[in-house]
Amino acid sequence: MDQILLQAKSTARLIEERSSLIPQLALITGTGLSHVLDDMKIIDRFSYSSLPGFVYPTVSSHRGSLLIGQWEEEDLLVLTGRSHRYEGLSMGEITFPVRVLHELGIRQIIMCNVAGGIHPKYRAGDIIFVQDHIYLMGQHPLIGSSATSCIDVSKVYDMQLLRSGVEFCAHNSIPHGMGTYACLSGPSLETPAEYKYLYTLGADLVGMSTIPELLVAAQLQMKVTVLSIVSNLCYPLGRIDKTTIEEVIQVAEAALPNLRLVLGHLVGVAGRS
């Protein structure tokens, strides 16, 4: 882990040397969501392949670029796409970008993903603000790290920004909710029995990303806000249909106009705080 920390410091210095702007706020996009900031004024662009320690995503819907610029009149750093455990990567590789963000001085991150909807009232395209999670990936990203004591993650979610987002959605009639996200490794989608199990555990959403990065952010005392787009319906079991990645991306892209509005609000609030 010490080697990972040294590499994160080195990569952060490289970015600082090559960019004239280092924002205080970062955004991480997920599957099918990279186009949400197409109107961003880009000052500097780095391919993940040019940044030591970053892994270029093998999932085609993840662009794999680090963008620095201005959006909604706020300075913003954007990671367009992320890596996943099911790509055969280590937890250190998956969470490395968050460590670089921390070394750059960023203390607040907004993360987006798409997820299966377990809550019976969710509909495809709903924007769900994650307020808690259930970690079921097995390997923990903090094992072997420099942290020698337990990390309290009960306060890692930025509830003030979350509530502001919920109020914004309600005021603008944007379908939304609040929920608990269950994180599994993938790459296979869950079976009906597993969906039932997750519902019994109290999960409202299920996905294959985000929480490893969030746990590292908690270790580094960074604030995190997580938004999930409901991509497919998983419960009650009668709502399950065969799901393809193309359909997931289609739902994500259809939700982009609403997501853009919500992100614009959150970035503005975060920038003023």
Secondary structure as UniProt FT lines:
FT   HELIX           2..18
FT   STRAND          25..29
FT   TURN            31..32
FT   HELIX           34..37
FT   TURN            38..39
FT   STRAND          41..47
FT   HELIX           48..50
FT   TURN            52..53
FT   TURN            60..61
FT   STRAND          65..71
FT   TURN            72..73
FT   STRAND          74..80
FT   HELIX           85..87
FT   HELIX           91..103
FT   TURN            104..105
FT   STRAND          108..117
FT   TURN            120..121
FT   TURN            124..125
FT   STRAND          127..135
FT   TURN            141..144
FT   TURN            154..155
FT   HELIX           159..171
FT   TURN            172..173
FT   STRAND          176..183
FT   HELIX           192..201
FT   STRAND          205..207
FT   HELIX           211..219
FT   TURN            220..221
FT   STRAND          223..233
FT   HELIX           237..239
FT   HELIX           245..254
FT   HELIX           256..272
//
